[in-house]
Amino acid sequence: MGKKQLNVRVDATTAEMARERAEQQGISMNQYIERLVQQDMGEAGLRFVDAAAQFMKEYESEFLAEFGEHSTADERQGARR
């Protein structure tokens, strides 16, 4: 996968903190920023899964009433024919 250049403006303190953290981890500033974004996306994914689980918990009785406890997609399709 090709790399894309981004230009980001941050205040001097933030830039210095980022430089120090990258250096402490023995990685480039680019690698450090890339990891931060990837970690953030991972957290967003976890939040999505948590929200979906909460939704299913809240609406479980409605799903069971509609589809039954052990209903499969094939069974539901056959029942509609």
PDB file of N, CA, C and O in Angstrom:
ATOM      1  N   MET A   1       0.849  -1.165   0.000  1.00  0.00           N
ATOM      2  CA  MET A   1       0.000   0.000   0.000  1.00  0.00           C
ATOM      3  C   MET A   1       0.900   1.235   0.000  1.00  0.00           C
ATOM      4  O   MET A   1       1.838   1.325   0.792  1.00  0.00           O
ATOM      5  N   GLY A   2       0.613   2.177  -0.883  1.00  0.00           N
ATOM      6  CA  GLY A   2       1.405   3.390  -0.984  1.00  0.00           C
ATOM      7  C   GLY A   2       1.168   4.324   0.179  1.00  0.00           C
ATOM      8  O   GLY A   2       0.140   4.271   0.855  1.00  0.00           O
ATOM      9  N   LYS A   3       2.123   5.158   0.388  1.00  0.00           N
ATOM     10  CA  LYS A   3       2.023   6.142   1.468  1.00  0.00           C
ATOM     11  C   LYS A   3       1.473   7.444   0.924  1.00  0.00           C
ATOM     12  O   LYS A   3       1.681   7.769  -0.245  1.00  0.00           O
ATOM     13  N   LYS A   4       0.782   8.184   1.751  1.00  0.00           N
ATOM     14  CA  LYS A   4       0.203   9.472   1.412  1.00  0.00           C
ATOM     15  C   LYS A   4       0.766  10.500   2.389  1.00  0.00           C
ATOM     16  O   LYS A   4       0.825  10.248   3.592  1.00  0.00           O
ATOM     17  N   GLN A   5       1.170  11.632   1.886  1.00  0.00           N
ATOM     18  CA  GLN A   5       1.738  12.666   2.749  1.00  0.00           C
ATOM     19  C   GLN A   5       0.625  13.531   3.330  1.00  0.00           C
ATOM     20  O   GLN A   5      -0.301  13.934   2.627  1.00  0.00           O
ATOM     21  N   LEU A   6       0.737  13.807   4.633  1.00  0.00           N
ATOM     22  CA  LEU A   6      -0.181  14.694   5.320  1.00  0.00           C
ATOM     23  C   LEU A   6       0.619  15.832   5.940  1.00  0.00           C
ATOM     24  O   LEU A   6       1.729  15.623   6.431  1.00  0.00           O
ATOM     25  N   ASN A   7       0.068  17.005   5.918  1.00  0.00           N
ATOM     26  CA  ASN A   7       0.677  18.135   6.615  1.00  0.00           C
ATOM     27  C   ASN A   7      -0.248  18.515   7.759  1.00  0.00           C
ATOM     28  O   ASN A   7      -1.423  18.819   7.552  1.00  0.00           O
ATOM     29  N   VAL A   8       0.295  18.493   8.958  1.00  0.00           N
ATOM     30  CA  VAL A   8      -0.510  18.746  10.145  1.00  0.00           C
ATOM     31  C   VAL A   8       0.127  19.878  10.928  1.00  0.00           C
ATOM     32  O   VAL A   8       1.343  19.917  11.113  1.00  0.00           O
ATOM     33  N   ARG A   9      -0.709  20.798  11.387  1.00  0.00           N
ATOM     34  CA  ARG A   9      -0.214  21.893  12.217  1.00  0.00           C
ATOM     35  C   ARG A   9      -0.639  21.669  13.659  1.00  0.00           C
ATOM     36  O   ARG A   9      -1.819  21.481  13.959  1.00  0.00           O
ATOM     37  N   VAL A  10       0.342  21.695  14.537  1.00  0.00           N
ATOM     38  CA  VAL A  10       0.089  21.585  15.975  1.00  0.00           C
ATOM     39  C   VAL A  10       0.933  22.636  16.669  1.00  0.00           C
ATOM     40  O   VAL A  10       1.879  23.174  16.093  1.00  0.00           O
ATOM     41  N   ASP A  11       0.580  22.923  17.918  1.00  0.00           N
ATOM     42  CA  ASP A  11       1.377  23.914  18.639  1.00  0.00           C
ATOM     43  C   ASP A  11       2.744  23.327  18.989  1.00  0.00           C
ATOM     44  O   ASP A  11       2.940  22.113  18.932  1.00  0.00           O
ATOM     45  N   ALA A  12       3.670  24.185  19.347  1.00  0.00           N
ATOM     46  CA  ALA A  12       5.058  23.779  19.586  1.00  0.00           C
ATOM     47  C   ALA A  12       5.172  22.731  20.695  1.00  0.00           C
ATOM     48  O   ALA A  12       5.986  21.812  20.600  1.00  0.00           O
ATOM     49  N   THR A  13       4.371  22.864  21.730  1.00  0.00           N
ATOM     50  CA  THR A  13       4.426  21.914  22.844  1.00  0.00           C
ATOM     51  C   THR A  13       3.998  20.524  22.395  1.00  0.00           C
ATOM     52  O   THR A  13       4.635  19.529  22.738  1.00  0.00           O
ATOM     53  N   THR A  14       2.916  20.461  21.625  1.00  0.00           N
ATOM     54  CA  THR A  14       2.429  19.176  21.124  1.00  0.00           C
ATOM     55  C   THR A  14       3.457  18.538  20.200  1.00  0.00           C
ATOM     56  O   THR A  14       3.697  17.333  20.281  1.00  0.00           O
ATOM     57  N   ALA A  15       4.057  19.319  19.336  1.00  0.00           N
ATOM     58  CA  ALA A  15       5.071  18.805  18.417  1.00  0.00           C
ATOM     59  C   ALA A  15       6.258  18.233  19.185  1.00  0.00           C
ATOM     60  O   ALA A  15       6.764  17.161  18.852  1.00  0.00           O
ATOM     61  N   GLU A  16       6.696  18.951  20.208  1.00  0.00           N
ATOM     62  CA  GLU A  16       7.836  18.481  21.001  1.00  0.00           C
ATOM     63  C   GLU A  16       7.483  17.204  21.758  1.00  0.00           C
ATOM     64  O   GLU A  16       8.297  16.283  21.828  1.00  0.00           O
ATOM     65  N   MET A  17       6.292  17.141  22.320  1.00  0.00           N
ATOM     66  CA  MET A  17       5.859  15.933  23.036  1.00  0.00           C
ATOM     67  C   MET A  17       5.818  14.740  22.081  1.00  0.00           C
ATOM     68  O   MET A  17       6.237  13.642  22.444  1.00  0.00           O
ATOM     69  N   ALA A  18       5.316  14.951  20.862  1.00  0.00           N
ATOM     70  CA  ALA A  18       5.247  13.876  19.876  1.00  0.00           C
ATOM     71  C   ALA A  18       6.654  13.417  19.493  1.00  0.00           C
ATOM     72  O   ALA A  18       6.913  12.218  19.391  1.00  0.00           O
ATOM     73  N   ARG A  19       7.552  14.367  19.284  1.00  0.00           N
ATOM     74  CA  ARG A  19       8.941  14.016  18.949  1.00  0.00           C
ATOM     75  C   ARG A  19       9.577  13.178  20.060  1.00  0.00           C
ATOM     76  O   ARG A  19      10.235  12.171  19.795  1.00  0.00           O
ATOM     77  N   GLU A  20       9.370  13.613  21.312  1.00  0.00           N
ATOM     78  CA  GLU A  20       9.942  12.900  22.452  1.00  0.00           C
ATOM     79  C   GLU A  20       9.387  11.487  22.564  1.00  0.00           C
ATOM     80  O   GLU A  20      10.141  10.542  22.795  1.00  0.00           O
ATOM     81  N   ARG A  21       8.069  11.333  22.401  1.00  0.00           N
ATOM     82  CA  ARG A  21       7.452  10.010  22.510  1.00  0.00           C
ATOM     83  C   ARG A  21       7.953   9.091  21.397  1.00  0.00           C
ATOM     84  O   ARG A  21       8.247   7.922  21.644  1.00  0.00           O
ATOM     85  N   ALA A  22       8.052   9.607  20.190  1.00  0.00           N
ATOM     86  CA  ALA A  22       8.550   8.801  19.075  1.00  0.00           C
ATOM     87  C   ALA A  22       9.986   8.356  19.375  1.00  0.00           C
ATOM     88  O   ALA A  22      10.345   7.197  19.166  1.00  0.00           O
ATOM     89  N   GLU A  23      10.783   9.276  19.857  1.00  0.00           N
ATOM     90  CA  GLU A  23      12.177   8.955  20.172  1.00  0.00           C
ATOM     91  C   GLU A  23      12.250   7.908  21.280  1.00  0.00           C
ATOM     92  O   GLU A  23      13.043   6.971  21.191  1.00  0.00           O
ATOM     93  N   GLN A  24      11.439   8.056  22.313  1.00  0.00           N
ATOM     94  CA  GLN A  24      11.424   7.082  23.410  1.00  0.00           C
ATOM     95  C   GLN A  24      11.068   5.686  22.915  1.00  0.00           C
ATOM     96  O   GLN A  24      11.572   4.686  23.427  1.00  0.00           O
ATOM     97  N   GLN A  25      10.204   5.630  21.926  1.00  0.00           N
ATOM     98  CA  GLN A  25       9.778   4.339  21.384  1.00  0.00           C
ATOM     99  C   GLN A  25      10.709   3.836  20.291  1.00  0.00           C
ATOM    100  O   GLN A  25      10.545   2.721  19.796  1.00  0.00           O
ATOM    101  N   GLY A  26      11.686   4.655  19.914  1.00  0.00           N
ATOM    102  CA  GLY A  26      12.649   4.252  18.900  1.00  0.00           C
ATOM    103  C   GLY A  26      12.055   4.178  17.501  1.00  0.00           C
ATOM    104  O   GLY A  26      12.466   3.354  16.684  1.00  0.00           O
ATOM    105  N   ILE A  27      11.082   5.050  17.233  1.00  0.00           N
ATOM    106  CA  ILE A  27      10.428   5.064  15.921  1.00  0.00           C
ATOM    107  C   ILE A  27      10.414   6.489  15.377  1.00  0.00           C
ATOM    108  O   ILE A  27      10.657   7.455  16.100  1.00  0.00           O
ATOM    109  N   SER A  28      10.126   6.590  14.093  1.00  0.00           N
ATOM    110  CA  SER A  28      10.057   7.914  13.484  1.00  0.00           C
ATOM    111  C   SER A  28       8.766   8.617  13.894  1.00  0.00           C
ATOM    112  O   SER A  28       7.832   7.989  14.392  1.00  0.00           O
ATOM    113  N   MET A  29       8.731   9.914  13.679  1.00  0.00           N
ATOM    114  CA  MET A  29       7.522  10.682  13.941  1.00  0.00           C
ATOM    115  C   MET A  29       6.377  10.162  13.076  1.00  0.00           C
ATOM    116  O   MET A  29       5.240  10.061  13.538  1.00  0.00           O
ATOM    117  N   ASN A  30       6.681   9.832  11.820  1.00  0.00           N
ATOM    118  CA  ASN A  30       5.648   9.279  10.931  1.00  0.00           C
ATOM    119  C   ASN A  30       5.057   7.990  11.502  1.00  0.00           C
ATOM    120  O   ASN A  30       3.839   7.818  11.527  1.00  0.00           O
ATOM    121  N   GLN A  31       5.920   7.094  11.955  1.00  0.00           N
ATOM    122  CA  GLN A  31       5.447   5.840  12.525  1.00  0.00           C
ATOM    123  C   GLN A  31       4.609   6.094  13.781  1.00  0.00           C
ATOM    124  O   GLN A  31       3.589   5.443  14.003  1.00  0.00           O
ATOM    125  N   TYR A  32       5.055   7.044  14.588  1.00  0.00           N
ATOM    126  CA  TYR A  32       4.334   7.365  15.819  1.00  0.00           C
ATOM    127  C   TYR A  32       2.923   7.855  15.516  1.00  0.00           C
ATOM    128  O   TYR A  32       1.959   7.386  16.119  1.00  0.00           O
ATOM    129  N   ILE A  33       2.799   8.792  14.590  1.00  0.00           N
ATOM    130  CA  ILE A  33       1.487   9.337  14.231  1.00  0.00           C
ATOM    131  C   ILE A  33       0.621   8.248  13.603  1.00  0.00           C
ATOM    132  O   ILE A  33      -0.573   8.161  13.889  1.00  0.00           O
ATOM    133  N   GLU A  34       1.219   7.420  12.751  1.00  0.00           N
ATOM    134  CA  GLU A  34       0.471   6.340  12.114  1.00  0.00           C
ATOM    135  C   GLU A  34      -0.089   5.383  13.161  1.00  0.00           C
ATOM    136  O   GLU A  34      -1.240   4.957  13.064  1.00  0.00           O
ATOM    137  N   ARG A  35       0.721   5.045  14.160  1.00  0.00           N
ATOM    138  CA  ARG A  35       0.259   4.159  15.242  1.00  0.00           C
ATOM    139  C   ARG A  35      -0.882   4.798  16.033  1.00  0.00           C
ATOM    140  O   ARG A  35      -1.847   4.122  16.392  1.00  0.00           O
ATOM    141  N   LEU A  36      -0.771   6.094  16.303  1.00  0.00           N
ATOM    142  CA  LEU A  36      -1.841   6.771  17.038  1.00  0.00           C
ATOM    143  C   LEU A  36      -3.167   6.677  16.291  1.00  0.00           C
ATOM    144  O   LEU A  36      -4.208   6.406  16.888  1.00  0.00           O
ATOM    145  N   VAL A  37      -3.119   6.901  14.999  1.00  0.00           N
ATOM    146  CA  VAL A  37      -4.344   6.844  14.187  1.00  0.00           C
ATOM    147  C   VAL A  37      -4.886   5.413  14.176  1.00  0.00           C
ATOM    148  O   VAL A  37      -6.091   5.209  14.320  1.00  0.00           O
ATOM    149  N   GLN A  38      -4.013   4.428  14.007  1.00  0.00           N
ATOM    150  CA  GLN A  38      -4.456   3.034  13.992  1.00  0.00           C
ATOM    151  C   GLN A  38      -5.062   2.636  15.338  1.00  0.00           C
ATOM    152  O   GLN A  38      -6.067   1.925  15.378  1.00  0.00           O
ATOM    153  N   GLN A  39      -4.460   3.087  16.436  1.00  0.00           N
ATOM    154  CA  GLN A  39      -5.008   2.802  17.763  1.00  0.00           C
ATOM    155  C   GLN A  39      -6.379   3.436  17.922  1.00  0.00           C
ATOM    156  O   GLN A  39      -7.293   2.824  18.474  1.00  0.00           O
ATOM    157  N   ASP A  40      -6.520   4.661  17.441  1.00  0.00           N
ATOM    158  CA  ASP A  40      -7.794   5.352  17.531  1.00  0.00           C
ATOM    159  C   ASP A  40      -8.863   4.605  16.747  1.00  0.00           C
ATOM    160  O   ASP A  40      -9.992   4.466  17.217  1.00  0.00           O
ATOM    161  N   MET A  41      -8.518   4.127  15.566  1.00  0.00           N
ATOM    162  CA  MET A  41      -9.478   3.383  14.756  1.00  0.00           C
ATOM    163  C   MET A  41      -9.854   2.070  15.437  1.00  0.00           C
ATOM    164  O   MET A  41     -11.008   1.647  15.376  1.00  0.00           O
ATOM    165  N   GLY A  42      -8.905   1.439  16.074  1.00  0.00           N
ATOM    166  CA  GLY A  42      -9.194   0.220  16.821  1.00  0.00           C
ATOM    167  C   GLY A  42     -10.163   0.485  17.956  1.00  0.00           C
ATOM    168  O   GLY A  42     -11.070  -0.310  18.202  1.00  0.00           O
ATOM    169  N   GLU A  43      -9.977   1.587  18.641  1.00  0.00           N
ATOM    170  CA  GLU A  43     -10.874   1.957  19.724  1.00  0.00           C
ATOM    171  C   GLU A  43     -12.262   2.273  19.181  1.00  0.00           C
ATOM    172  O   GLU A  43     -13.263   1.929  19.809  1.00  0.00           O
ATOM    173  N   ALA A  44     -12.333   2.916  18.034  1.00  0.00           N
ATOM    174  CA  ALA A  44     -13.625   3.217  17.427  1.00  0.00           C
ATOM    175  C   ALA A  44     -14.337   1.919  17.077  1.00  0.00           C
ATOM    176  O   ALA A  44     -15.547   1.797  17.268  1.00  0.00           O
ATOM    177  N   GLY A  45     -13.590   0.958  16.569  1.00  0.00           N
ATOM    178  CA  GLY A  45     -14.175  -0.345  16.255  1.00  0.00           C
ATOM    179  C   GLY A  45     -14.721  -1.029  17.495  1.00  0.00           C
ATOM    180  O   GLY A  45     -15.799  -1.621  17.460  1.00  0.00           O
ATOM    181  N   LEU A  46     -13.979  -0.950  18.590  1.00  0.00           N
ATOM    182  CA  LEU A  46     -14.449  -1.542  19.839  1.00  0.00           C
ATOM    183  C   LEU A  46     -15.706  -0.838  20.336  1.00  0.00           C
ATOM    184  O   LEU A  46     -16.623  -1.486  20.840  1.00  0.00           O
ATOM    185  N   ARG A  47     -15.752   0.480  20.196  1.00  0.00           N
ATOM    186  CA  ARG A  47     -16.955   1.224  20.611  1.00  0.00           C
ATOM    187  C   ARG A  47     -18.152   0.791  19.773  1.00  0.00           C
ATOM    188  O   ARG A  47     -19.258   0.651  20.293  1.00  0.00           O
ATOM    189  N   PHE A  48     -17.932   0.577  18.468  1.00  0.00           N
ATOM    190  CA  PHE A  48     -19.008   0.119  17.598  1.00  0.00           C
ATOM    191  C   PHE A  48     -19.521  -1.240  18.052  1.00  0.00           C
ATOM    192  O   PHE A  48     -20.731  -1.441  18.161  1.00  0.00           O
ATOM    193  N   VAL A  49     -18.623  -2.165  18.316  1.00  0.00           N
ATOM    194  CA  VAL A  49     -19.018  -3.502  18.749  1.00  0.00           C
ATOM    195  C   VAL A  49     -19.774  -3.424  20.075  1.00  0.00           C
ATOM    196  O   VAL A  49     -20.779  -4.111  20.258  1.00  0.00           O
ATOM    197  N   ASP A  50     -19.296  -2.592  20.997  1.00  0.00           N
ATOM    198  CA  ASP A  50     -19.986  -2.421  22.277  1.00  0.00           C
ATOM    199  C   ASP A  50     -21.394  -1.863  22.076  1.00  0.00           C
ATOM    200  O   ASP A  50     -22.343  -2.318  22.715  1.00  0.00           O
ATOM    201  N   ALA A  51     -21.525  -0.878  21.189  1.00  0.00           N
ATOM    202  CA  ALA A  51     -22.837  -0.287  20.918  1.00  0.00           C
ATOM    203  C   ALA A  51     -23.767  -1.311  20.266  1.00  0.00           C
ATOM    204  O   ALA A  51     -24.954  -1.362  20.587  1.00  0.00           O
ATOM    205  N   ALA A  52     -23.235  -2.125  19.354  1.00  0.00           N
ATOM    206  CA  ALA A  52     -24.051  -3.162  18.713  1.00  0.00           C
ATOM    207  C   ALA A  52     -24.502  -4.198  19.736  1.00  0.00           C
ATOM    208  O   ALA A  52     -25.647  -4.648  19.703  1.00  0.00           O
ATOM    209  N   ALA A  53     -23.615  -4.572  20.637  1.00  0.00           N
ATOM    210  CA  ALA A  53     -23.976  -5.540  21.678  1.00  0.00           C
ATOM    211  C   ALA A  53     -25.056  -4.969  22.590  1.00  0.00           C
ATOM    212  O   ALA A  53     -25.991  -5.675  22.969  1.00  0.00           O
ATOM    213  N   GLN A  54     -24.930  -3.711  22.936  1.00  0.00           N
ATOM    214  CA  GLN A  54     -25.944  -3.059  23.768  1.00  0.00           C
ATOM    215  C   GLN A  54     -27.289  -3.013  23.049  1.00  0.00           C
ATOM    216  O   GLN A  54     -28.330  -3.257  23.659  1.00  0.00           O
ATOM    217  N   PHE A  55     -27.269  -2.701  21.750  1.00  0.00           N
ATOM    218  CA  PHE A  55     -28.490  -2.677  20.940  1.00  0.00           C
ATOM    219  C   PHE A  55     -29.157  -4.049  20.954  1.00  0.00           C
ATOM    220  O   PHE A  55     -30.364  -4.156  21.173  1.00  0.00           O
ATOM    221  N   MET A  56     -28.368  -5.094  20.720  1.00  0.00           N
ATOM    222  CA  MET A  56     -28.921  -6.443  20.694  1.00  0.00           C
ATOM    223  C   MET A  56     -29.501  -6.829  22.053  1.00  0.00           C
ATOM    224  O   MET A  56     -30.537  -7.489  22.130  1.00  0.00           O
ATOM    225  N   LYS A  57     -28.830  -6.413  23.116  1.00  0.00           N
ATOM    226  CA  LYS A  57     -29.320  -6.714  24.459  1.00  0.00           C
ATOM    227  C   LYS A  57     -30.666  -6.025  24.694  1.00  0.00           C
ATOM    228  O   LYS A  57     -31.591  -6.628  25.238  1.00  0.00           O
ATOM    229  N   GLU A  58     -30.768  -4.769  24.285  1.00  0.00           N
ATOM    230  CA  GLU A  58     -31.994  -4.004  24.498  1.00  0.00           C
ATOM    231  C   GLU A  58     -33.155  -4.537  23.673  1.00  0.00           C
ATOM    232  O   GLU A  58     -34.302  -4.493  24.118  1.00  0.00           O
ATOM    233  N   TYR A  59     -32.868  -5.044  22.468  1.00  0.00           N
ATOM    234  CA  TYR A  59     -33.933  -5.468  21.563  1.00  0.00           C
ATOM    235  C   TYR A  59     -33.990  -6.985  21.378  1.00  0.00           C
ATOM    236  O   TYR A  59     -34.586  -7.473  20.418  1.00  0.00           O
ATOM    237  N   GLU A  60     -33.376  -7.725  22.291  1.00  0.00           N
ATOM    238  CA  GLU A  60     -33.340  -9.176  22.176  1.00  0.00           C
ATOM    239  C   GLU A  60     -34.738  -9.776  22.116  1.00  0.00           C
ATOM    240  O   GLU A  60     -34.988 -10.659  21.296  1.00  0.00           O
ATOM    241  N   SER A  61     -35.640  -9.326  22.950  1.00  0.00           N
ATOM    242  CA  SER A  61     -36.986  -9.914  22.972  1.00  0.00           C
ATOM    243  C   SER A  61     -37.710  -9.694  21.645  1.00  0.00           C
ATOM    244  O   SER A  61     -38.438 -10.575  21.187  1.00  0.00           O
ATOM    245  N   GLU A  62     -37.520  -8.539  21.027  1.00  0.00           N
ATOM    246  CA  GLU A  62     -38.142  -8.275  19.732  1.00  0.00           C
ATOM    247  C   GLU A  62     -37.578  -9.190  18.646  1.00  0.00           C
ATOM    248  O   GLU A  62     -38.323  -9.689  17.803  1.00  0.00           O
ATOM    249  N   PHE A  63     -36.272  -9.407  18.665  1.00  0.00           N
ATOM    250  CA  PHE A  63     -35.653 -10.310  17.694  1.00  0.00           C
ATOM    251  C   PHE A  63     -36.144 -11.742  17.904  1.00  0.00           C
ATOM    252  O   PHE A  63     -36.444 -12.447  16.940  1.00  0.00           O
ATOM    253  N   LEU A  64     -36.225 -12.167  19.160  1.00  0.00           N
ATOM    254  CA  LEU A  64     -36.699 -13.521  19.432  1.00  0.00           C
ATOM    255  C   LEU A  64     -38.151 -13.685  18.999  1.00  0.00           C
ATOM    256  O   LEU A  64     -38.518 -14.723  18.448  1.00  0.00           O
ATOM    257  N   ALA A  65     -38.977 -12.679  19.239  1.00  0.00           N
ATOM    258  CA  ALA A  65     -40.383 -12.749  18.827  1.00  0.00           C
ATOM    259  C   ALA A  65     -40.502 -12.846  17.308  1.00  0.00           C
ATOM    260  O   ALA A  65     -41.365 -13.558  16.795  1.00  0.00           O
ATOM    261  N   GLU A  66     -39.649 -12.140  16.601  1.00  0.00           N
ATOM    262  CA  GLU A  66     -39.715 -12.128  15.134  1.00  0.00           C
ATOM    263  C   GLU A  66     -39.097 -13.370  14.509  1.00  0.00           C
ATOM    264  O   GLU A  66     -39.659 -13.941  13.574  1.00  0.00           O
ATOM    265  N   PHE A  67     -37.938 -13.794  15.022  1.00  0.00           N
ATOM    266  CA  PHE A  67     -37.161 -14.831  14.348  1.00  0.00           C
ATOM    267  C   PHE A  67     -37.055 -16.133  15.123  1.00  0.00           C
ATOM    268  O   PHE A  67     -36.581 -17.127  14.574  1.00  0.00           O
ATOM    269  N   GLY A  68     -37.470 -16.162  16.347  1.00  0.00           N
ATOM    270  CA  GLY A  68     -37.366 -17.369  17.146  1.00  0.00           C
ATOM    271  C   GLY A  68     -35.977 -17.543  17.715  1.00  0.00           C
ATOM    272  O   GLY A  68     -35.010 -16.935  17.255  1.00  0.00           O
ATOM    273  N   GLU A  69     -35.901 -18.384  18.721  1.00  0.00           N
ATOM    274  CA  GLU A  69     -34.641 -18.538  19.446  1.00  0.00           C
ATOM    275  C   GLU A  69     -33.554 -19.226  18.634  1.00  0.00           C
ATOM    276  O   GLU A  69     -32.386 -18.852  18.733  1.00  0.00           O
ATOM    277  N   HIS A  70     -33.918 -20.233  17.823  1.00  0.00           N
ATOM    278  CA  HIS A  70     -32.908 -20.999  17.091  1.00  0.00           C
ATOM    279  C   HIS A  70     -33.085 -20.905  15.586  1.00  0.00           C
ATOM    280  O   HIS A  70     -32.590 -21.752  14.843  1.00  0.00           O
ATOM    281  N   SER A  71     -33.771 -19.904  15.149  1.00  0.00           N
ATOM    282  CA  SER A  71     -34.037 -19.739  13.719  1.00  0.00           C
ATOM    283  C   SER A  71     -32.765 -19.390  12.968  1.00  0.00           C
ATOM    284  O   SER A  71     -31.946 -18.602  13.442  1.00  0.00           O
ATOM    285  N   THR A  72     -32.606 -19.986  11.789  1.00  0.00           N
ATOM    286  CA  THR A  72     -31.477 -19.657  10.926  1.00  0.00           C
ATOM    287  C   THR A  72     -31.988 -18.899   9.719  1.00  0.00           C
ATOM    288  O   THR A  72     -33.193 -18.867   9.473  1.00  0.00           O
ATOM    289  N   ALA A  73     -31.107 -18.299   8.979  1.00  0.00           N
ATOM    290  CA  ALA A  73     -31.493 -17.547   7.781  1.00  0.00           C
ATOM    291  C   ALA A  73     -32.192 -18.465   6.788  1.00  0.00           C
ATOM    292  O   ALA A  73     -33.177 -18.060   6.172  1.00  0.00           O
ATOM    293  N   ASP A  74     -31.700 -19.706   6.616  1.00  0.00           N
ATOM    294  CA  ASP A  74     -32.316 -20.639   5.675  1.00  0.00           C
ATOM    295  C   ASP A  74     -33.735 -21.000   6.127  1.00  0.00           C
ATOM    296  O   ASP A  74     -34.643 -21.078   5.298  1.00  0.00           O
ATOM    297  N   GLU A  75     -33.934 -21.218   7.417  1.00  0.00           N
ATOM    298  CA  GLU A  75     -35.263 -21.547   7.928  1.00  0.00           C
ATOM    299  C   GLU A  75     -36.236 -20.400   7.703  1.00  0.00           C
ATOM    300  O   GLU A  75     -37.387 -20.617   7.324  1.00  0.00           O
ATOM    301  N   ARG A  76     -35.765 -19.169   7.942  1.00  0.00           N
ATOM    302  CA  ARG A  76     -36.634 -18.002   7.755  1.00  0.00           C
ATOM    303  C   ARG A  76     -36.996 -17.856   6.278  1.00  0.00           C
ATOM    304  O   ARG A  76     -38.140 -17.545   5.947  1.00  0.00           O
ATOM    305  N   GLN A  77     -36.040 -18.078   5.402  1.00  0.00           N
ATOM    306  CA  GLN A  77     -36.285 -17.967   3.965  1.00  0.00           C
ATOM    307  C   GLN A  77     -37.287 -19.027   3.529  1.00  0.00           C
ATOM    308  O   GLN A  77     -38.188 -18.730   2.745  1.00  0.00           O
ATOM    309  N   GLY A  78     -37.151 -20.263   4.019  1.00  0.00           N
ATOM    310  CA  GLY A  78     -38.073 -21.333   3.667  1.00  0.00           C
ATOM    311  C   GLY A  78     -39.489 -21.058   4.158  1.00  0.00           C
ATOM    312  O   GLY A  78     -40.461 -21.407   3.488  1.00  0.00           O
ATOM    313  N   ALA A  79     -39.606 -20.436   5.318  1.00  0.00           N
ATOM    314  CA  ALA A  79     -40.919 -20.112   5.872  1.00  0.00           C
ATOM    315  C   ALA A  79     -41.624 -19.052   5.062  1.00  0.00           C
ATOM    316  O   ALA A  79     -42.852 -18.982   5.088  1.00  0.00           O
ATOM    317  N   ARG A  80     -40.895 -18.230   4.349  1.00  0.00           N
ATOM    318  CA  ARG A  80     -41.490 -17.148   3.557  1.00  0.00           C
ATOM    319  C   ARG A  80     -41.952 -17.616   2.189  1.00  0.00           C
ATOM    320  O   ARG A  80     -42.721 -16.918   1.528  1.00  0.00           O
ATOM    321  N   ARG A  81     -41.497 -18.784   1.751  1.00  0.00           N
ATOM    322  CA  ARG A  81     -41.816 -19.265   0.393  1.00  0.00           C
ATOM    323  C   ARG A  81     -43.199 -19.817   0.313  1.00  0.00           C
ATOM    324  O   ARG A  81     -43.625 -20.262  -0.752  1.00  0.00           O
TER     325      ARG A  81
END
